[in-house]
Amino acid sequence: MKKKKGLSGVITAIILIALVMTLVGIVWGVVKGILDEKLEGAKSCFGNFEKVKLNNRDTCYYNNTKEFNFYISIGDIDIDGVLILIKGNGTGKSIKIPGNYSYVKPYGGGYGQNISLPSKNSGLTYILNTTGAGIQDPNTIQIAPVINSKKCEVSDSLAPVDRCG
């Protein structure tokens, strides 16, 4: 009769430790890939809070002409665009600058033309026709920069919006 030999306890422990280490390496590789992807978007927005602002003094609503004026200033930052949300009485509209809208124009310009961003360390006034945009009595505006094709958090907001004149 032959005697069967089994694995010693030391060999079994070494195999289990190697198996666990391999699994930890695989899980870490997957998790690190996901985290790196998510953090890349956050890095572009990090440290840029309040570098894209509204000028409260020049942001107001003309009730008689139904035009909403808002002034955006950009600090020492390179951005791709600005997302703007204007709300009022259960209605709202989101626009992106640069863009082309039939109801938004640059100050001194005409409706329907291309709207560009202010240059770095400067600002521009825009005018939104609330009737054309479908907004009733605007009372809130929020802006958020777009950096490296990633939408950042809201950098400035104003509520309530003053009446012009």
CNS distance restraints for C-alpha pairs under 8 A (distance, minus, plus):
assign (resid   7 and name CA) (resid  11 and name CA) 6.42 0.50 0.50
assign (resid   7 and name CA) (resid  12 and name CA) 6.52 0.50 0.50
assign (resid   8 and name CA) (resid  12 and name CA) 6.39 0.50 0.50
assign (resid   9 and name CA) (resid  13 and name CA) 6.18 0.50 0.50
assign (resid  10 and name CA) (resid  14 and name CA) 6.28 0.50 0.50
assign (resid  11 and name CA) (resid  15 and name CA) 6.24 0.50 0.50
assign (resid  12 and name CA) (resid  16 and name CA) 6.22 0.50 0.50
assign (resid  13 and name CA) (resid  17 and name CA) 6.12 0.50 0.50
assign (resid  14 and name CA) (resid  18 and name CA) 6.14 0.50 0.50
assign (resid  15 and name CA) (resid  19 and name CA) 6.12 0.50 0.50
assign (resid  16 and name CA) (resid  20 and name CA) 6.15 0.50 0.50
assign (resid  17 and name CA) (resid  21 and name CA) 6.13 0.50 0.50
assign (resid  18 and name CA) (resid  22 and name CA) 6.18 0.50 0.50
assign (resid  19 and name CA) (resid  23 and name CA) 6.30 0.50 0.50
assign (resid  20 and name CA) (resid  24 and name CA) 6.13 0.50 0.50
assign (resid  21 and name CA) (resid  25 and name CA) 6.18 0.50 0.50
assign (resid  22 and name CA) (resid  26 and name CA) 6.33 0.50 0.50
assign (resid  23 and name CA) (resid  27 and name CA) 6.18 0.50 0.50
assign (resid  24 and name CA) (resid  28 and name CA) 5.96 0.50 0.50
assign (resid  25 and name CA) (resid  29 and name CA) 6.12 0.50 0.50
assign (resid  26 and name CA) (resid  30 and name CA) 6.45 0.50 0.50
assign (resid  27 and name CA) (resid  31 and name CA) 6.15 0.50 0.50
assign (resid  28 and name CA) (resid  32 and name CA) 5.82 0.50 0.50
assign (resid  29 and name CA) (resid  33 and name CA) 6.20 0.50 0.50
assign (resid  30 and name CA) (resid  34 and name CA) 6.48 0.50 0.50
assign (resid  31 and name CA) (resid  35 and name CA) 6.14 0.50 0.50
assign (resid  32 and name CA) (resid  36 and name CA) 5.95 0.50 0.50
assign (resid  33 and name CA) (resid  37 and name CA) 6.31 0.50 0.50
assign (resid  34 and name CA) (resid  38 and name CA) 6.36 0.50 0.50
assign (resid  35 and name CA) (resid  39 and name CA) 5.94 0.50 0.50
assign (resid  36 and name CA) (resid  40 and name CA) 6.05 0.50 0.50
assign (resid  37 and name CA) (resid  41 and name CA) 7.18 0.50 0.50
assign (resid  38 and name CA) (resid  42 and name CA) 6.80 0.50 0.50
assign (resid  39 and name CA) (resid  43 and name CA) 6.01 0.50 0.50
assign (resid  40 and name CA) (resid  44 and name CA) 6.86 0.50 0.50
assign (resid  41 and name CA) (resid  45 and name CA) 7.11 0.50 0.50
assign (resid  41 and name CA) (resid 148 and name CA) 7.93 0.50 0.50
assign (resid  41 and name CA) (resid 150 and name CA) 6.08 0.50 0.50
assign (resid  42 and name CA) (resid  46 and name CA) 6.07 0.50 0.50
assign (resid  42 and name CA) (resid 152 and name CA) 7.85 0.50 0.50
assign (resid  44 and name CA) (resid 147 and name CA) 6.15 0.50 0.50
assign (resid  44 and name CA) (resid 148 and name CA) 6.67 0.50 0.50
assign (resid  44 and name CA) (resid 150 and name CA) 7.72 0.50 0.50
assign (resid  45 and name CA) (resid  49 and name CA) 7.55 0.50 0.50
assign (resid  45 and name CA) (resid 147 and name CA) 6.55 0.50 0.50
assign (resid  45 and name CA) (resid 150 and name CA) 7.95 0.50 0.50
assign (resid  45 and name CA) (resid 152 and name CA) 5.64 0.50 0.50
assign (resid  45 and name CA) (resid 153 and name CA) 7.94 0.50 0.50
assign (resid  48 and name CA) (resid  52 and name CA) 7.97 0.50 0.50
assign (resid  48 and name CA) (resid  77 and name CA) 7.42 0.50 0.50
assign (resid  49 and name CA) (resid 155 and name CA) 5.52 0.50 0.50
assign (resid  50 and name CA) (resid 155 and name CA) 5.13 0.50 0.50
assign (resid  50 and name CA) (resid 156 and name CA) 6.54 0.50 0.50
assign (resid  51 and name CA) (resid  73 and name CA) 7.93 0.50 0.50
assign (resid  51 and name CA) (resid  74 and name CA) 5.87 0.50 0.50
assign (resid  51 and name CA) (resid  75 and name CA) 4.84 0.50 0.50
assign (resid  51 and name CA) (resid  76 and name CA) 7.06 0.50 0.50
assign (resid  51 and name CA) (resid  77 and name CA) 6.95 0.50 0.50
assign (resid  51 and name CA) (resid 155 and name CA) 7.42 0.50 0.50
assign (resid  52 and name CA) (resid  72 and name CA) 7.03 0.50 0.50
assign (resid  52 and name CA) (resid  73 and name CA) 5.79 0.50 0.50
assign (resid  52 and name CA) (resid  74 and name CA) 4.65 0.50 0.50
assign (resid  52 and name CA) (resid  75 and name CA) 6.27 0.50 0.50
assign (resid  52 and name CA) (resid 143 and name CA) 7.74 0.50 0.50
assign (resid  52 and name CA) (resid 144 and name CA) 7.46 0.50 0.50
assign (resid  52 and name CA) (resid 145 and name CA) 6.64 0.50 0.50
assign (resid  52 and name CA) (resid 155 and name CA) 6.22 0.50 0.50
assign (resid  52 and name CA) (resid 156 and name CA) 7.19 0.50 0.50
assign (resid  53 and name CA) (resid  72 and name CA) 5.69 0.50 0.50
assign (resid  53 and name CA) (resid  73 and name CA) 5.30 0.50 0.50
assign (resid  53 and name CA) (resid  74 and name CA) 6.59 0.50 0.50
assign (resid  53 and name CA) (resid 143 and name CA) 7.48 0.50 0.50
assign (resid  53 and name CA) (resid 155 and name CA) 6.67 0.50 0.50
assign (resid  53 and name CA) (resid 156 and name CA) 5.44 0.50 0.50
assign (resid  54 and name CA) (resid  59 and name CA) 7.33 0.50 0.50
assign (resid  54 and name CA) (resid  70 and name CA) 7.11 0.50 0.50
assign (resid  54 and name CA) (resid  71 and name CA) 5.61 0.50 0.50
assign (resid  54 and name CA) (resid  72 and name CA) 4.77 0.50 0.50
assign (resid  54 and name CA) (resid  73 and name CA) 6.31 0.50 0.50
assign (resid  54 and name CA) (resid 143 and name CA) 7.73 0.50 0.50
assign (resid  54 and name CA) (resid 156 and name CA) 6.34 0.50 0.50
assign (resid  54 and name CA) (resid 157 and name CA) 7.08 0.50 0.50
assign (resid  54 and name CA) (resid 158 and name CA) 7.75 0.50 0.50
assign (resid  55 and name CA) (resid  59 and name CA) 6.21 0.50 0.50
assign (resid  55 and name CA) (resid  70 and name CA) 7.42 0.50 0.50
assign (resid  55 and name CA) (resid  71 and name CA) 5.39 0.50 0.50
assign (resid  55 and name CA) (resid  72 and name CA) 6.39 0.50 0.50
assign (resid  55 and name CA) (resid  73 and name CA) 7.20 0.50 0.50
assign (resid  56 and name CA) (resid  60 and name CA) 7.89 0.50 0.50
assign (resid  56 and name CA) (resid  71 and name CA) 7.85 0.50 0.50
assign (resid  56 and name CA) (resid 158 and name CA) 7.13 0.50 0.50
assign (resid  58 and name CA) (resid  69 and name CA) 7.03 0.50 0.50
assign (resid  58 and name CA) (resid  70 and name CA) 6.20 0.50 0.50
assign (resid  58 and name CA) (resid  71 and name CA) 5.83 0.50 0.50
assign (resid  58 and name CA) (resid 125 and name CA) 7.82 0.50 0.50
assign (resid  59 and name CA) (resid  68 and name CA) 7.56 0.50 0.50
assign (resid  59 and name CA) (resid  69 and name CA) 5.27 0.50 0.50
assign (resid  59 and name CA) (resid  70 and name CA) 4.14 0.50 0.50
assign (resid  59 and name CA) (resid  71 and name CA) 5.85 0.50 0.50
assign (resid  59 and name CA) (resid 161 and name CA) 7.15 0.50 0.50
assign (resid  59 and name CA) (resid 162 and name CA) 7.36 0.50 0.50
assign (resid  60 and name CA) (resid  68 and name CA) 5.97 0.50 0.50
assign (resid  60 and name CA) (resid  69 and name CA) 5.36 0.50 0.50
assign (resid  60 and name CA) (resid  70 and name CA) 6.57 0.50 0.50
assign (resid  60 and name CA) (resid 161 and name CA) 5.76 0.50 0.50
assign (resid  60 and name CA) (resid 162 and name CA) 4.97 0.50 0.50
assign (resid  60 and name CA) (resid 163 and name CA) 5.26 0.50 0.50
assign (resid  60 and name CA) (resid 164 and name CA) 5.17 0.50 0.50
assign (resid  61 and name CA) (resid  66 and name CA) 7.18 0.50 0.50
assign (resid  61 and name CA) (resid  67 and name CA) 5.96 0.50 0.50
assign (resid  61 and name CA) (resid  68 and name CA) 4.38 0.50 0.50
assign (resid  61 and name CA) (resid  69 and name CA) 6.13 0.50 0.50
assign (resid  61 and name CA) (resid 138 and name CA) 7.28 0.50 0.50
assign (resid  61 and name CA) (resid 161 and name CA) 7.03 0.50 0.50
assign (resid  61 and name CA) (resid 162 and name CA) 6.42 0.50 0.50
assign (resid  61 and name CA) (resid 163 and name CA) 4.79 0.50 0.50
assign (resid  61 and name CA) (resid 164 and name CA) 5.38 0.50 0.50
assign (resid  62 and name CA) (resid  66 and name CA) 5.56 0.50 0.50
assign (resid  62 and name CA) (resid  67 and name CA) 5.24 0.50 0.50
assign (resid  62 and name CA) (resid  68 and name CA) 6.19 0.50 0.50
assign (resid  62 and name CA) (resid  69 and name CA) 7.89 0.50 0.50
assign (resid  62 and name CA) (resid 163 and name CA) 6.04 0.50 0.50
assign (resid  62 and name CA) (resid 164 and name CA) 5.25 0.50 0.50
assign (resid  62 and name CA) (resid 165 and name CA) 7.54 0.50 0.50
assign (resid  63 and name CA) (resid  67 and name CA) 7.00 0.50 0.50
assign (resid  63 and name CA) (resid 137 and name CA) 7.75 0.50 0.50
assign (resid  63 and name CA) (resid 163 and name CA) 7.19 0.50 0.50
assign (resid  63 and name CA) (resid 164 and name CA) 7.96 0.50 0.50
assign (resid  66 and name CA) (resid 129 and name CA) 6.05 0.50 0.50
assign (resid  66 and name CA) (resid 130 and name CA) 5.62 0.50 0.50
assign (resid  66 and name CA) (resid 131 and name CA) 6.52 0.50 0.50
assign (resid  67 and name CA) (resid 127 and name CA) 6.30 0.50 0.50
assign (resid  67 and name CA) (resid 128 and name CA) 5.55 0.50 0.50
assign (resid  67 and name CA) (resid 129 and name CA) 4.67 0.50 0.50
assign (resid  67 and name CA) (resid 130 and name CA) 5.83 0.50 0.50
assign (resid  68 and name CA) (resid 127 and name CA) 5.55 0.50 0.50
assign (resid  68 and name CA) (resid 128 and name CA) 5.01 0.50 0.50
assign (resid  68 and name CA) (resid 129 and name CA) 6.41 0.50 0.50
assign (resid  68 and name CA) (resid 130 and name CA) 6.63 0.50 0.50
assign (resid  68 and name CA) (resid 138 and name CA) 7.62 0.50 0.50
assign (resid  69 and name CA) (resid 125 and name CA) 6.77 0.50 0.50
assign (resid  69 and name CA) (resid 126 and name CA) 5.75 0.50 0.50
assign (resid  69 and name CA) (resid 127 and name CA) 4.53 0.50 0.50
assign (resid  69 and name CA) (resid 128 and name CA) 6.43 0.50 0.50
assign (resid  70 and name CA) (resid 125 and name CA) 5.60 0.50 0.50
assign (resid  70 and name CA) (resid 126 and name CA) 5.46 0.50 0.50
assign (resid  70 and name CA) (resid 127 and name CA) 6.51 0.50 0.50
assign (resid  71 and name CA) (resid 123 and name CA) 6.76 0.50 0.50
assign (resid  71 and name CA) (resid 124 and name CA) 5.55 0.50 0.50
assign (resid  71 and name CA) (resid 125 and name CA) 4.19 0.50 0.50
assign (resid  71 and name CA) (resid 126 and name CA) 6.25 0.50 0.50
assign (resid  72 and name CA) (resid 118 and name CA) 7.55 0.50 0.50
assign (resid  72 and name CA) (resid 123 and name CA) 5.35 0.50 0.50
assign (resid  72 and name CA) (resid 124 and name CA) 5.64 0.50 0.50
assign (resid  72 and name CA) (resid 125 and name CA) 6.48 0.50 0.50
assign (resid  73 and name CA) (resid 118 and name CA) 6.85 0.50 0.50
assign (resid  73 and name CA) (resid 121 and name CA) 7.21 0.50 0.50
assign (resid  73 and name CA) (resid 122 and name CA) 5.54 0.50 0.50
assign (resid  73 and name CA) (resid 123 and name CA) 3.83 0.50 0.50
assign (resid  73 and name CA) (resid 124 and name CA) 6.58 0.50 0.50
assign (resid  74 and name CA) (resid 118 and name CA) 6.64 0.50 0.50
assign (resid  74 and name CA) (resid 119 and name CA) 7.06 0.50 0.50
assign (resid  74 and name CA) (resid 120 and name CA) 5.63 0.50 0.50
assign (resid  74 and name CA) (resid 121 and name CA) 5.38 0.50 0.50
assign (resid  74 and name CA) (resid 122 and name CA) 5.68 0.50 0.50
assign (resid  74 and name CA) (resid 123 and name CA) 6.06 0.50 0.50
assign (resid  75 and name CA) (resid 120 and name CA) 5.84 0.50 0.50
assign (resid  75 and name CA) (resid 121 and name CA) 4.38 0.50 0.50
assign (resid  75 and name CA) (resid 122 and name CA) 6.86 0.50 0.50
assign (resid  76 and name CA) (resid 120 and name CA) 5.73 0.50 0.50
assign (resid  76 and name CA) (resid 121 and name CA) 5.44 0.50 0.50
assign (resid  77 and name CA) (resid 120 and name CA) 6.33 0.50 0.50
assign (resid  77 and name CA) (resid 121 and name CA) 7.87 0.50 0.50
assign (resid  78 and name CA) (resid 120 and name CA) 6.88 0.50 0.50
assign (resid  78 and name CA) (resid 147 and name CA) 7.35 0.50 0.50
assign (resid  79 and name CA) (resid 145 and name CA) 6.71 0.50 0.50
assign (resid  79 and name CA) (resid 146 and name CA) 5.98 0.50 0.50
assign (resid  79 and name CA) (resid 147 and name CA) 4.82 0.50 0.50
assign (resid  79 and name CA) (resid 148 and name CA) 7.21 0.50 0.50
assign (resid  80 and name CA) (resid 145 and name CA) 7.66 0.50 0.50
assign (resid  80 and name CA) (resid 146 and name CA) 5.42 0.50 0.50
assign (resid  80 and name CA) (resid 147 and name CA) 5.39 0.50 0.50
assign (resid  80 and name CA) (resid 148 and name CA) 6.52 0.50 0.50
assign (resid  80 and name CA) (resid 149 and name CA) 6.71 0.50 0.50
assign (resid  81 and name CA) (resid  96 and name CA) 6.76 0.50 0.50
assign (resid  81 and name CA) (resid  97 and name CA) 5.42 0.50 0.50
assign (resid  81 and name CA) (resid  98 and name CA) 6.01 0.50 0.50
assign (resid  81 and name CA) (resid 117 and name CA) 6.85 0.50 0.50
assign (resid  81 and name CA) (resid 145 and name CA) 5.97 0.50 0.50
assign (resid  81 and name CA) (resid 146 and name CA) 4.98 0.50 0.50
assign (resid  81 and name CA) (resid 147 and name CA) 7.19 0.50 0.50
assign (resid  82 and name CA) (resid  96 and name CA) 5.66 0.50 0.50
assign (resid  82 and name CA) (resid  97 and name CA) 5.25 0.50 0.50
assign (resid  82 and name CA) (resid  98 and name CA) 7.45 0.50 0.50
assign (resid  82 and name CA) (resid 117 and name CA) 7.78 0.50 0.50
assign (resid  82 and name CA) (resid 143 and name CA) 6.59 0.50 0.50
assign (resid  82 and name CA) (resid 144 and name CA) 5.67 0.50 0.50
assign (resid  82 and name CA) (resid 145 and name CA) 4.45 0.50 0.50
assign (resid  82 and name CA) (resid 146 and name CA) 5.65 0.50 0.50
assign (resid  83 and name CA) (resid  94 and name CA) 7.01 0.50 0.50
assign (resid  83 and name CA) (resid  95 and name CA) 5.89 0.50 0.50
assign (resid  83 and name CA) (resid  96 and name CA) 4.55 0.50 0.50
assign (resid  83 and name CA) (resid  97 and name CA) 6.56 0.50 0.50
assign (resid  83 and name CA) (resid 143 and name CA) 5.60 0.50 0.50
assign (resid  83 and name CA) (resid 144 and name CA) 5.19 0.50 0.50
assign (resid  83 and name CA) (resid 145 and name CA) 6.21 0.50 0.50
assign (resid  83 and name CA) (resid 146 and name CA) 7.11 0.50 0.50
assign (resid  83 and name CA) (resid 151 and name CA) 7.96 0.50 0.50
assign (resid  84 and name CA) (resid  94 and name CA) 5.53 0.50 0.50
assign (resid  84 and name CA) (resid  95 and name CA) 5.28 0.50 0.50
assign (resid  84 and name CA) (resid  96 and name CA) 6.17 0.50 0.50
assign (resid  84 and name CA) (resid  97 and name CA) 7.94 0.50 0.50
assign (resid  84 and name CA) (resid 141 and name CA) 7.04 0.50 0.50
assign (resid  84 and name CA) (resid 142 and name CA) 5.72 0.50 0.50
assign (resid  84 and name CA) (resid 143 and name CA) 4.56 0.50 0.50
assign (resid  84 and name CA) (resid 144 and name CA) 6.63 0.50 0.50
assign (resid  85 and name CA) (resid  92 and name CA) 7.05 0.50 0.50
assign (resid  85 and name CA) (resid  93 and name CA) 5.77 0.50 0.50
assign (resid  85 and name CA) (resid  94 and name CA) 4.43 0.50 0.50
assign (resid  85 and name CA) (resid  95 and name CA) 6.61 0.50 0.50
assign (resid  85 and name CA) (resid 140 and name CA) 7.99 0.50 0.50
assign (resid  85 and name CA) (resid 141 and name CA) 5.61 0.50 0.50
assign (resid  85 and name CA) (resid 142 and name CA) 5.18 0.50 0.50
assign (resid  85 and name CA) (resid 143 and name CA) 6.47 0.50 0.50
assign (resid  86 and name CA) (resid  92 and name CA) 5.49 0.50 0.50
assign (resid  86 and name CA) (resid  93 and name CA) 5.44 0.50 0.50
assign (resid  86 and name CA) (resid  94 and name CA) 6.47 0.50 0.50
assign (resid  86 and name CA) (resid 135 and name CA) 7.92 0.50 0.50
assign (resid  86 and name CA) (resid 138 and name CA) 6.65 0.50 0.50
assign (resid  86 and name CA) (resid 139 and name CA) 7.69 0.50 0.50
assign (resid  86 and name CA) (resid 140 and name CA) 5.69 0.50 0.50
assign (resid  86 and name CA) (resid 141 and name CA) 4.48 0.50 0.50
assign (resid  86 and name CA) (resid 142 and name CA) 6.62 0.50 0.50
assign (resid  87 and name CA) (resid  91 and name CA) 5.69 0.50 0.50
assign (resid  87 and name CA) (resid  92 and name CA) 4.05 0.50 0.50
assign (resid  87 and name CA) (resid  93 and name CA) 6.53 0.50 0.50
assign (resid  87 and name CA) (resid 135 and name CA) 6.87 0.50 0.50
assign (resid  87 and name CA) (resid 138 and name CA) 5.43 0.50 0.50
assign (resid  87 and name CA) (resid 139 and name CA) 6.15 0.50 0.50
assign (resid  87 and name CA) (resid 140 and name CA) 5.17 0.50 0.50
assign (resid  87 and name CA) (resid 141 and name CA) 6.48 0.50 0.50
assign (resid  88 and name CA) (resid  92 and name CA) 6.08 0.50 0.50
assign (resid  88 and name CA) (resid 135 and name CA) 6.18 0.50 0.50
assign (resid  88 and name CA) (resid 136 and name CA) 5.52 0.50 0.50
assign (resid  88 and name CA) (resid 137 and name CA) 5.27 0.50 0.50
assign (resid  88 and name CA) (resid 138 and name CA) 3.92 0.50 0.50
assign (resid  88 and name CA) (resid 139 and name CA) 5.03 0.50 0.50
assign (resid  88 and name CA) (resid 140 and name CA) 6.49 0.50 0.50
assign (resid  89 and name CA) (resid 135 and name CA) 7.89 0.50 0.50
assign (resid  89 and name CA) (resid 136 and name CA) 5.93 0.50 0.50
assign (resid  89 and name CA) (resid 137 and name CA) 6.37 0.50 0.50
assign (resid  89 and name CA) (resid 138 and name CA) 7.09 0.50 0.50
assign (resid  89 and name CA) (resid 139 and name CA) 7.74 0.50 0.50
assign (resid  90 and name CA) (resid 136 and name CA) 7.91 0.50 0.50
assign (resid  91 and name CA) (resid 134 and name CA) 7.15 0.50 0.50
assign (resid  91 and name CA) (resid 135 and name CA) 5.29 0.50 0.50
assign (resid  91 and name CA) (resid 136 and name CA) 6.31 0.50 0.50
assign (resid  92 and name CA) (resid 134 and name CA) 7.40 0.50 0.50
assign (resid  92 and name CA) (resid 135 and name CA) 5.59 0.50 0.50
assign (resid  93 and name CA) (resid 133 and name CA) 6.72 0.50 0.50
assign (resid  93 and name CA) (resid 134 and name CA) 7.54 0.50 0.50
assign (resid  93 and name CA) (resid 135 and name CA) 6.92 0.50 0.50
assign (resid  95 and name CA) (resid  99 and name CA) 7.94 0.50 0.50
assign (resid  97 and name CA) (resid 115 and name CA) 6.33 0.50 0.50
assign (resid  97 and name CA) (resid 116 and name CA) 6.20 0.50 0.50
assign (resid  97 and name CA) (resid 117 and name CA) 6.11 0.50 0.50
assign (resid  98 and name CA) (resid 114 and name CA) 7.21 0.50 0.50
assign (resid  98 and name CA) (resid 115 and name CA) 5.24 0.50 0.50
assign (resid  98 and name CA) (resid 116 and name CA) 4.61 0.50 0.50
assign (resid  98 and name CA) (resid 117 and name CA) 5.75 0.50 0.50
assign (resid  99 and name CA) (resid 114 and name CA) 5.75 0.50 0.50
assign (resid  99 and name CA) (resid 115 and name CA) 5.34 0.50 0.50
assign (resid  99 and name CA) (resid 116 and name CA) 6.98 0.50 0.50
assign (resid 100 and name CA) (resid 104 and name CA) 7.71 0.50 0.50
assign (resid 100 and name CA) (resid 112 and name CA) 6.04 0.50 0.50
assign (resid 100 and name CA) (resid 113 and name CA) 5.90 0.50 0.50
assign (resid 100 and name CA) (resid 114 and name CA) 4.60 0.50 0.50
assign (resid 100 and name CA) (resid 115 and name CA) 5.90 0.50 0.50
assign (resid 101 and name CA) (resid 105 and name CA) 7.72 0.50 0.50
assign (resid 101 and name CA) (resid 111 and name CA) 7.21 0.50 0.50
assign (resid 101 and name CA) (resid 112 and name CA) 5.25 0.50 0.50
assign (resid 101 and name CA) (resid 113 and name CA) 7.20 0.50 0.50
assign (resid 101 and name CA) (resid 114 and name CA) 7.56 0.50 0.50
assign (resid 102 and name CA) (resid 111 and name CA) 5.42 0.50 0.50
assign (resid 102 and name CA) (resid 112 and name CA) 4.15 0.50 0.50
assign (resid 102 and name CA) (resid 113 and name CA) 7.65 0.50 0.50
assign (resid 102 and name CA) (resid 132 and name CA) 7.56 0.50 0.50
assign (resid 103 and name CA) (resid 111 and name CA) 5.88 0.50 0.50
assign (resid 103 and name CA) (resid 112 and name CA) 6.78 0.50 0.50
assign (resid 103 and name CA) (resid 128 and name CA) 5.71 0.50 0.50
assign (resid 103 and name CA) (resid 129 and name CA) 5.09 0.50 0.50
assign (resid 103 and name CA) (resid 130 and name CA) 7.51 0.50 0.50
assign (resid 103 and name CA) (resid 132 and name CA) 5.32 0.50 0.50
assign (resid 103 and name CA) (resid 133 and name CA) 5.92 0.50 0.50
assign (resid 104 and name CA) (resid 111 and name CA) 5.65 0.50 0.50
assign (resid 104 and name CA) (resid 112 and name CA) 6.89 0.50 0.50
assign (resid 104 and name CA) (resid 115 and name CA) 7.93 0.50 0.50
assign (resid 104 and name CA) (resid 126 and name CA) 6.96 0.50 0.50
assign (resid 104 and name CA) (resid 127 and name CA) 5.63 0.50 0.50
assign (resid 104 and name CA) (resid 128 and name CA) 4.42 0.50 0.50
assign (resid 104 and name CA) (resid 129 and name CA) 6.30 0.50 0.50
assign (resid 105 and name CA) (resid 109 and name CA) 5.88 0.50 0.50
assign (resid 105 and name CA) (resid 110 and name CA) 5.50 0.50 0.50
assign (resid 105 and name CA) (resid 111 and name CA) 4.75 0.50 0.50
assign (resid 105 and name CA) (resid 112 and name CA) 6.82 0.50 0.50
assign (resid 105 and name CA) (resid 113 and name CA) 6.80 0.50 0.50
assign (resid 105 and name CA) (resid 115 and name CA) 6.65 0.50 0.50
assign (resid 105 and name CA) (resid 126 and name CA) 5.75 0.50 0.50
assign (resid 105 and name CA) (resid 127 and name CA) 5.33 0.50 0.50
assign (resid 105 and name CA) (resid 128 and name CA) 6.58 0.50 0.50
assign (resid 106 and name CA) (resid 110 and name CA) 7.09 0.50 0.50
assign (resid 106 and name CA) (resid 115 and name CA) 6.38 0.50 0.50
assign (resid 106 and name CA) (resid 124 and name CA) 7.54 0.50 0.50
assign (resid 106 and name CA) (resid 125 and name CA) 6.19 0.50 0.50
assign (resid 106 and name CA) (resid 126 and name CA) 4.43 0.50 0.50
assign (resid 106 and name CA) (resid 127 and name CA) 6.12 0.50 0.50
assign (resid 107 and name CA) (resid 124 and name CA) 7.58 0.50 0.50
assign (resid 107 and name CA) (resid 125 and name CA) 5.37 0.50 0.50
assign (resid 107 and name CA) (resid 126 and name CA) 5.29 0.50 0.50
assign (resid 107 and name CA) (resid 127 and name CA) 6.28 0.50 0.50
assign (resid 109 and name CA) (resid 113 and name CA) 7.78 0.50 0.50
assign (resid 117 and name CA) (resid 124 and name CA) 7.68 0.50 0.50
assign (resid 118 and name CA) (resid 122 and name CA) 5.92 0.50 0.50
assign (resid 118 and name CA) (resid 123 and name CA) 5.08 0.50 0.50
assign (resid 118 and name CA) (resid 124 and name CA) 5.59 0.50 0.50
assign (resid 119 and name CA) (resid 123 and name CA) 7.03 0.50 0.50
assign (resid 128 and name CA) (resid 133 and name CA) 7.47 0.50 0.50
assign (resid 129 and name CA) (resid 133 and name CA) 6.23 0.50 0.50
assign (resid 130 and name CA) (resid 134 and name CA) 5.87 0.50 0.50
assign (resid 130 and name CA) (resid 135 and name CA) 4.99 0.50 0.50
assign (resid 130 and name CA) (resid 136 and name CA) 6.71 0.50 0.50
assign (resid 130 and name CA) (resid 137 and name CA) 7.84 0.50 0.50
assign (resid 130 and name CA) (resid 138 and name CA) 7.75 0.50 0.50
assign (resid 131 and name CA) (resid 135 and name CA) 6.23 0.50 0.50
assign (resid 131 and name CA) (resid 136 and name CA) 7.35 0.50 0.50
assign (resid 138 and name CA) (resid 161 and name CA) 7.13 0.50 0.50
assign (resid 139 and name CA) (resid 159 and name CA) 5.95 0.50 0.50
assign (resid 139 and name CA) (resid 160 and name CA) 4.94 0.50 0.50
assign (resid 139 and name CA) (resid 161 and name CA) 4.80 0.50 0.50
assign (resid 139 and name CA) (resid 162 and name CA) 7.90 0.50 0.50
assign (resid 140 and name CA) (resid 157 and name CA) 7.31 0.50 0.50
assign (resid 140 and name CA) (resid 158 and name CA) 5.71 0.50 0.50
assign (resid 140 and name CA) (resid 159 and name CA) 4.62 0.50 0.50
assign (resid 140 and name CA) (resid 160 and name CA) 5.72 0.50 0.50
assign (resid 140 and name CA) (resid 161 and name CA) 6.01 0.50 0.50
assign (resid 141 and name CA) (resid 157 and name CA) 5.47 0.50 0.50
assign (resid 141 and name CA) (resid 158 and name CA) 5.38 0.50 0.50
assign (resid 141 and name CA) (resid 159 and name CA) 6.77 0.50 0.50
assign (resid 141 and name CA) (resid 161 and name CA) 7.69 0.50 0.50
assign (resid 142 and name CA) (resid 154 and name CA) 6.49 0.50 0.50
assign (resid 142 and name CA) (resid 155 and name CA) 7.75 0.50 0.50
assign (resid 142 and name CA) (resid 156 and name CA) 5.92 0.50 0.50
assign (resid 142 and name CA) (resid 157 and name CA) 4.18 0.50 0.50
assign (resid 142 and name CA) (resid 158 and name CA) 6.60 0.50 0.50
assign (resid 143 and name CA) (resid 154 and name CA) 5.53 0.50 0.50
assign (resid 143 and name CA) (resid 155 and name CA) 6.04 0.50 0.50
assign (resid 143 and name CA) (resid 156 and name CA) 5.63 0.50 0.50
assign (resid 143 and name CA) (resid 157 and name CA) 6.31 0.50 0.50
assign (resid 144 and name CA) (resid 151 and name CA) 6.95 0.50 0.50
assign (resid 144 and name CA) (resid 152 and name CA) 5.88 0.50 0.50
assign (resid 144 and name CA) (resid 153 and name CA) 5.76 0.50 0.50
assign (resid 144 and name CA) (resid 154 and name CA) 4.28 0.50 0.50
assign (resid 144 and name CA) (resid 155 and name CA) 5.29 0.50 0.50
assign (resid 144 and name CA) (resid 156 and name CA) 7.20 0.50 0.50
assign (resid 145 and name CA) (resid 151 and name CA) 6.26 0.50 0.50
assign (resid 145 and name CA) (resid 152 and name CA) 5.61 0.50 0.50
assign (resid 145 and name CA) (resid 153 and name CA) 7.50 0.50 0.50
assign (resid 145 and name CA) (resid 154 and name CA) 7.44 0.50 0.50
assign (resid 145 and name CA) (resid 155 and name CA) 7.17 0.50 0.50
assign (resid 146 and name CA) (resid 150 and name CA) 5.34 0.50 0.50
assign (resid 146 and name CA) (resid 151 and name CA) 4.48 0.50 0.50
assign (resid 146 and name CA) (resid 152 and name CA) 5.86 0.50 0.50
assign (resid 147 and name CA) (resid 151 and name CA) 6.58 0.50 0.50
assign (resid 147 and name CA) (resid 152 and name CA) 7.08 0.50 0.50
